[in-house]
Amino acid sequence: MSKVELISRYLLDKLQEQISRSSTIYILTSFAMKSGVRLLNGDLKAAAERGADIKVCVGDYLFVTQPEALRELISIHPDIEVRLYRSEGVSFHPKAYLFEDAEGGYFIVGSSNLSRSALTDGVEWNLGLDKSVDEGVFAEAMEQFLKLFYAPETVPVNVETIADYEKQCQDYHQRHPNLARTWVEAEEIELMLPAEQKEIEVSDEPPDFVRETAAPYGTIQPRFAQVEALRRLEATYEEGYDKAMVVMATGLGKTYLAAFFARRFSRVLFIAHREEILRQAKRSFERVMPDRTGGLYDGNQKEGNADMVFASIFTLSMKKHLHAFQPDSFDLIVVDEFHHAAASSYERVLRYFRPRFLLGITATPDRNDNKDVYALCDGNVAYRIDFIEAVRRGWLAPFRYYGIYDDIDYSQIKWLGNRYDEEQLLQAQLREEVAEKILRAWEQYKKTRTLVFCSSVRQADFLSKYFQRHGYRTVSLHSKQTSISRKQAIAMLERRELDAIFTVDLFNEGVDIPSVDTLLFVRPTESLTVFTQQVGRGLRLYEGKDYCVIIDLIGNYRNADVKLRLFDTQRGETKKKARESVVPTVPETCELHFDVQAIHLLEEMQKKRQPRKERLLADYRQLKQELGRRPTYLELHLHGRSEAAEYKSEFGSYVGFLYWADELSDLEKDVFRKYESWLVEVERTVMSKSYKMVVLKAMLERGPSGWHQPITPQEAAPFFHRYLTEKEYRKRIDFSDGETKRLWEYDQEKVSRLITRMPMTKWSGSSNGLISFANNVFALQFAIENEHEEILHNWTKEICEYRLHVYFERKGG
């Protein structure tokens, strides 16, 4: 095989050759047509059947990709992963085919999309390169593909997301009929659509690292929050949990905490989504355990034999690299927060490994933002401290927040689903009068060393030059900056040779500058997670820093009012007032100051908040699309953006919500109407202990046709005892008082007496006649029709499993 070759006709032959021999097959195209998919259908199916790792990413740019092509792709084989890149109008034109096997690799980059003409006799130019030409470039191509494949802009292709895409397709082509007709009449003709260049704000520069000062850690012993968190983590492990998460604000040393906890395990795997985080974690772990070996496992290095392996999730999500390890290779796996990557890639990796313990660590305080880590750890939060509590305790620097009114009208700027249209945003931002207002606010409130968070490279450059013209020493630091490195800029800021660094997203994670004492936000807050991380950049303790100044432009952009909850000491508490104040309550050592116009704007935004029912429906639909099916109640709790309890509160039961949302079949609607009172009873019955749901679970174990039959305490006793004693934390929470502790060794008569007295007698008395307990028999007091048995069994089981999970999750915390 030639090492480099031009392929101008019949790319299909080369693809079929490579697919037939490869164990890794990655396809990235701007669009896919059903004709092109069908040409590769048989080859891809055969490869999947022999266990190849196959991933296909296609774009939705101008809705050229056919819904039928997506259906064809997901029908080939269930193990083929397909994702759709939602371009939201941004140019998306890649065409690449990557292959790897045990002997080597091959990749093709060129002009051919996934259509018949592009793969056969169309006029196309593609360059095929053997991996041996440049193994570094090949590794980078594989890594970049995976980062794009799992980017936040992508969604899994399934029946739900295809249905949504098809509706958008139809709407778009109704509004652009000429384009639609072109593709109907000649779908095989490549349409090279005009593309506007968009600045990509992801750093490709070699990582520069700022080593944390040794002072905070001294002899590498746990300090501050780490002491509490480590004690709670170790107790969690001793109680029989096999997974947990820790929520610790940026600046409290969550990575060091993980290292201290890791001392009790022989081999450790640390997984993250960014190289900077991996390298910093490696240094932290090696300082805590200098006698252990540490190795990186990413696109460039494969040091998998070390005692402590620090691996990129993108590398591990490749089957060949995942299977380079045995499932039991690691005793402890630590997962760093991963809001930038798809949760499915982590789930796949963690399904493969069988560690003694899984630890998720995150700095984001809101469940909405760390729901993926939360779900991976089964909702078990071993320790939690957000930055507000850390400020109260003196573990992070206090702050003075200044909310400055931003008169840009963001309602006139197009929203692209997860960000504002960049060109429209820049037209509003890159004005002298806007820069002047920012400069004056900064001059009024700043201290000595400033980080400025911008929304784009062009905004960072514009503002930096504007500040320079007014006599200040500034630099715009981003991926396109070549005249100064990140490391140099940070050193100059620390020495006060710079007044400010203007940046985009380089300082969200992985780099700490404790001396920074002023933060300036000149961007709309699109993500509460990102805002949380950026605020954390200024709160580290540092000699001579008595507080941090936060200067924040507040406009009518999305989340402007929501983000202020971050500063609220009463966040999450039940408020008796009809409407919460838009001004949060902050620690005594901190201050909040707002322009009057900003206050009025926030109050107006609060009034217009999305109604609760509609928000719950939107969050439900988002999760349904991610899963490709209706989520179970427990999945809604673990993965949903809204708390599952809100659905119960608003609709009486989860099934009640499904009924309201028209998510039930006609038969399911009949079942809901007939047995609604039962479903509400199971949802709402008081649980001071888990016993009611454990007895119900024992009944449900008998299957759809037998679950509702009467049961005696003696029949329930074996399952009841086994369930409450098989996990240490269940024993500790619900089976360890004076009486039940004596029942750790099974005694049917004594366990039966407990069941008689506690769940059966009590539940029958509070069930409004739905349950009876007489003559030693626990029975449902309503008939269930045969055709309704399975549906009602499944719904009851979902509620039961959800309530047990939430009960032990809450009690265990």
Secondary structure, 3 states (H helix, E strand, C coil): CCCEEEECCCHHHHHHHHHHHCCEEEEEECCECHHHHHHHHHHHHHHHHCCCEEEEEEECHHHCCCHHHHHHHHHHCCCCEEEEECCCCCCCCCEEEEEECCCCEEEEEECCCECHHHHCCCCCCEEEEEHHHCHHHHHHHHHHHHHHHCCCCEEECCHHHHHHHHHHHHHHHHHCHHHHHHHHHCCCCCCCCCCCCCCCCCCCCCCCCCCCCCCCCCCCCCCCHHHHHHHHHHHHHHCCCCEEEEEECCCCCHHHHHHHHHCCCCCEEEEECCHHHHHHHHHHHHHHCCCCCEEEECCCCECCCCCEEEEEHHHHCCHHHHCCCCCCCCCEEEEECCCCCCHHHHHHHHHHCCCCEEEEEECCCCCCCCHHHHHHCCCCEEEEECHHHHHHCCCCCCEEEEEEECCCCHHHCCECCCCECHHHHHHHHCCHHHHHHHHHHHHHHCCCCEEEECCCHHHHHHHHHHHHHCCCCEEEECCCCCCCCHHHHHHHHHCCCCCEEEECCCCCCCCCCCCCCEEEECCCCCCHHHHHHHHHCCCCCCCCCCCEEEEEEECCCCCCCHHHHHHCCCCCCCCCCCCCCCCCCCCCCCEEEECHHHHHHHHHHHHCCCCHHHHHHHHHHHHHHHHCCCCCHHHHHHHCCCCHHHHHHHHCCHHHHHHHCCCCCHHHHHHHHHHHHHHHHHHHCCCCCCHHHHHHHHHHCCCCCCCCCCECHHHHHHHHHHHHHCCHHHHHHHCCCCCHHHHCCCCHHHHHHHHHHHHHHHHHHHCCCCEEEECCEEEECCCCCHHHHHHHHHHHHHHHHHHHHHHHHHHHC
